[in-house]
Amino acid sequence: MPRVLVSGCFDLLHSGHVAFLRSAAEYGELHVCIGGDRTVHGIKGRWPVNDERERKYMLEALACVHAVHIGSGSGILDFLPELEQVRPDFLVVNRDGHSEAKADLCRVKGVRYVVLERTPHTGLSPRSTTALREACTIPYRLDLAGGWLDQPFVSKHHPGSVITISLEPTHDFSTRSGMSSSTREKAIALWRTHLPHGDREQQARLLFSAENPPGTVEVSGSQDSIGIVYPGANRLHYNGGYWPEHIEEEHREDVLRFIEDHLQLVPLGPRSDGYSVLQDTRVDAAGAKALADAAEACWNAIQQKDAVAFGSAMRASFEAQVAMFPHMVDAAIRQRIEEFRPHALGWKLSGAGGGGYLVLVATTAIPEALRLKIRRNDL
């Protein structure tokens, strides 16, 4: 009988987990490798609610599961020693759990790689650990162009804008993935499950202050807090300060849908140990101007719903960033970009140096890519 391996945290076991495991078990004898407590903390930035022993016990009680292992490796490939032990015919993941590192591993090991959609059991609502753990609607943030101009040491050379979108929490983005997950954690500490009604700028300033208390050495950019609090798409104009001089909001449904229809995210491998994006920086007026010009072009392309111009501007913004911060990319990331170049109009990174996503502008669906949902103006 074929053997199947799945891996994951499986914290707060719910119907979505059971549906996924049953689907995986259709491929053969099901082995589950759960992330150890320290591994989960390292990837997600928080400890699981249920420790590894309890999670193992719960999964062993399911009829569709043959055996449960606790991953003895580390990172997103913590199941590697168990894969060598089980020698599965299939590695099965859900779409949120897909990564190119896993796909590459399967190609090397001769294991068939299967990506399943999140499909709830008939009559049941979709479930995720994120929803059960937090019951939280506080959004994430993604910048489309101009990132780094919210730092005074960049915008002091030339003023310019950062273009952001506020994202519904439809995916469980990990820490250091470029989705403002650390700022979101501060928002959850302040407001628990929902953003409050009221003055958005006041809320964003409060969130910015909470993340950067007195004595902070490396100040997080204000685009993170603004991008979370302000719905829709926003243009934040900086001129040498930590806070933008003005914020231009975009809430038109046709524009937001255009962005959603053309953005796709492909997971990247983890960052290397000791990574520093600020190493060997070369920030100057020419670089800051190139970044500002690209952000302006991106905003105009969005307004005009011009996909080709959108992709070109995002790519120009990315290239301007890398010119000033060369350690944003490494050889592996450049290789991934080349793989998608024929299918994309433009690209950028969320999560410099890995650990995040390759953000693509494309007119056709890219296999295994994630789609995003922009938070609408609901106040």
TIKOL-358232 format. One record per residue (C-alpha): x, y negated, z. Coordinates in steps of 0.05 Angstrom, whole numbers, plus 32768, in hexadecimal, padded with zeros to 4 digits. Last residue first. Layout:
# residues N
XYZ/...
END
This chain:
# residues 379
7EB67BEE80AD/7EB87C2A807E/7EE57C108047/7EFB7C528028/7F347C80803D/7F597C9B8001/7F557CE67FF6/7F947D087FDD/7FA37D447FB1/7FD87D787FBF/80017D9A7F88/80027DE67F80/7FFC7DE27F34/7FFF7D9B7F17/7FBC7D827EFD/7FC07D537EC2/7FC47D077EBF/80017D017EEB/801F7CD17F1E/804A7CFC7F4D/805C7CF67F96/80947D277FA8/80857D387FF0/80A17D388035/80D97D5A805B/810C7D438029/81407D0B8026/810D7CD4802C/80C77CE88042/80967CD5800C/80BC7CD57FCC/80AC7CB47F89/80937CC97F44/807B7CB27F00/80567CC77EC2/805A7D107ED5/80587D547EB1/809B7D537E8B/80BF7D357EC8/80A67D6B7EF7/80E27D987EF6/81117D5D7EF2/80F57D417F32/81007D837F55/81497D827F3F/81517D3C7F5A/81357D537F9C/81677D8D7FA0/81A27D617F8D/81937D2E7FC4/81657CF37FCA/81597CBA7FFB/81A47CBA8007/81AD7C867FD0/81897C4F7FF7/81917C0F7FCD/81907C307F88/81617C657FA4/812D7C317FB5/81327C0F7F71/812A7C547F4F/80EC7C627F79/80CD7C1F7F68/80DB7C2A7F1E/80BB7C6F7F21/807D7C527F43/807A7C1B7F0E/807F7C4C7ED4/804A7C7A7EF1/80187C417EFC/80287C247EB7/80177C667E97/7FD97C6F7EC2/7FBC7C2A7EB3/7F817C1E7EE3/7F887BD37ED8/7F897BC47F23/7FB67C017F2F/7FE67BEA7EF8/7FE97BA47F17/7FFB7BC07F5B/80317BED7F3D/804F7BB37F16/80537B8A7F55/80747BC47F79/80A77BCC7F40/80B87B827F42/80C37B847F8D/80F17BC07F88/811A7BA07F51/811D7B607F7A/81367B867FB7/816C7BA77F8D/81837B667F6E/81847B427FB1/81AF7B777FD3/81A87BB87FFB/81E17BEA7FF3/81D47C228024/820C7C548030/81E77C788069/81A27C5C8079/817D7C9C8064/81A07CC4809A/819D7D10809B/81BF7D3480D4/81A07D7780C2/81867D7C807B/81407D66806C/810B7D9A805E/80F57DB28019/80C47D8A7FF0/80797D907FEA/80587D797FA9/80267D407FAD/7FF67D297F76/7FDD7CE37F66/7FB77CD37F26/7F6E7CE17F38/7F757CC37F7D/7F917C827F62/7F597C7C7F2E/7F267C8C7F64/7F407C527F8D/7F3B7C237F51/7EF47C3A7F3E/7EDD7C337F86/7EF47BEB7F8F/7F147BE47FD3/7F557BBF7FC6/7F727B937FFE/7FA77B5D7FF8/7FD07B528038/7FF67B128045/80387AFA8062/80497B418075/80647B5180BB/80AC7B6580CB/80C67B2780A8/80F27B17806C/80BB7B08803A/808B7B418039/804A7B498011/801D7B838022/7FF27B9C7FE8/7FBB7BCB8000/7F957C077FE6/7F577C20800B/7F517C1B8056/7F7D7BEE8083/7F907C0F80C5/7FC07C4580AB/7FE37C1C8076/7FE97BE180A7/800A7C0D80DC/803B7C2C80AA/80477BED8081/805F7BCD80C2/80A47BED80B9/80BF7C1680F3/80F37BF0811B/81367C128124/81507BF78166/81107BF4818F/811F7BCD81CF/80D97BB181D7/80A57BE381BD/80A27BF58173/806D7C2B8169/803C7C098199/804C7BC5817A/803B7BDD8134/7FFA7BFC814E/7FE67BBB8170/7FF87B948130/7FCD7BC48107/7F937BBC8137/7F977B708134/7F9C7B7280E9/7F5F7B9E80E5/7F327B738110/7EFB7B9F812B/7EE27BE6812A/7F0F7C19814B/7F377C4E8125/7F1F7C938138/7F377CCF815F/7F627CB8819A/7F667C6C8195/7FAA7C5A81B1/7FCC7C9F81B5/7FAC7CB18172/7FC87C718154/800D7C828170/80077CC7814F/7FF47CA4810E/80347C7B8112/805B7CBC8118/80357CDA80DD/80437C9E80B0/803B7CC98072/80857CCC805F/808C7D158072/80B67D0980B1/80817D2980DD/80527D5A80BB/80157D4B8091/7FD87D7380A4/7FAE7D678066/7F697D47805E/7F7B7D10808F/7F5B7CD88064/7F927CAE8046/7F9E7C628048/7FC27C49800A/7FFF7C1C8008/80227BEC7FD8/805E7BC87FF7/80697B827FDE/80A37B547FD0/80D17B1D7FE9/811B7B207FD6/815B7B277FFF/81367B1E8042/81077B558028/813C7B8B8035/81587B7D807A/81127B66808C/80F57BAD8083/80B07BAC8064/80D47BAA8020/80EB7BF2802F/80B07C108007/809F7BE87FC9/80737C1B7FA8/803D7C4F7FB6/80407C4F8002/801A7C878024/7FF57C808065/7FD17CB28093/7F8B7CAA80AD/7F6A7CAE80F1/7F2E7CDC80E8/7F3E7D0A8123/7F1A7D46813E/7F607D4D815C/7F6E7D978166/7F317DB18140/7F3B7D848103/7F867D918101/7F7C7DDC810A/7F527DDC80CC/7F0A7DF180BD/7EDD7DEF8080/7E937DF78093/7E747E3D8095/7E3C7E598069/7E6A7E85803F/7EAF7E89805E/7ED97E4C8053/7F077E468016/7F4B7E24801F/7F6C7E357FDD/7F9D7E6E7FD9/7FE57E6C7FC0/80057EB07FAF/80507EBD7FA8/80647F027F90/80A57F187FB1/80E47F257F87/81127F0A7FBE/812E7ED07F95/80EB7EBC7F77/80CA7EC37FBB/80FD7E947FDA/80F27E617FA3/80A77E617FB0/80B37E587FFA/80E27E1E7FEF/80B17E017FBC/807F7DF97FF5/80387E117FFE/80197E0F8043/7FE37DDC8032/7FCF7E067FF6/7FC87E45801F/80017E778021/800A7EC0800C/804E7EE38006/80437F247FE1/80697F667FD8/80837F61801F/80C87F788038/80B17F7A8081/80F77F71809E/81137F41806B/80D37F18806E/80D97F1980BA/811E7EFA80B6/81037EC58086/80C57EB380AF/80E37E7180C8/80E37E598080/80C07E178091/80F47E0980C7/81167E4080EF/811E7E8B80F1/81037EBC8124/80BB7EB7810F/808C7ED98140/80707F18811F/80287F31811A/80137F7580FD/7FDB7F9480D4/7FAB7F5980D3/7F667F6380B3/7F477F7D80F4/7F597F3F811B/7F6F7F4A8163/7FB97F458150/7FAC7EFD813D/7F947EEA8183/7FCF7F0D81A5/80027EEB8178/7FE47EA68185/7FE67EB481D0/802F7EC881CE/80437E8D81A2/80257E5981D0/7FDF7E3C81C6/7FD87DF181C0/80147DEE8191/804C7DBE81A4/80537D7D817C/80827D608147/80647D8B8110/80A27DAD80F6/80CF7DAF8134/80947DBC8163/807C7DF68138/80C37E138138/80C87E0C8183/80877E30818F/80977E69815F/80777E67811B/80497EA2810E/805A7EDB80DE/801C7F0280CA/80217F4680A8/7FE67F5C807D/7FE57FA0805A/7FCE7F908014/7FB77F597FE4/7F717F558001/7F927F458044/7FA27EFF802B/7F587EF18022/7F487F0A8068/7F817EE08084/7F677EA18062/7F1F7EAC8079/7F387EBA80C0/7F627E7A80C1/7F287E5080A8/7EFB7E6F80DC/7F277E578115/7F657E69813E/7F7B7E2D8167/7FC47E338150/7FD07E5F8114/80187E44810B/80277E6280C7/80417E9D80A0/80227ED18072/80417F12805C/801F7F488032/80337F91802A/801C7FBB7FEF/800080008000/
END
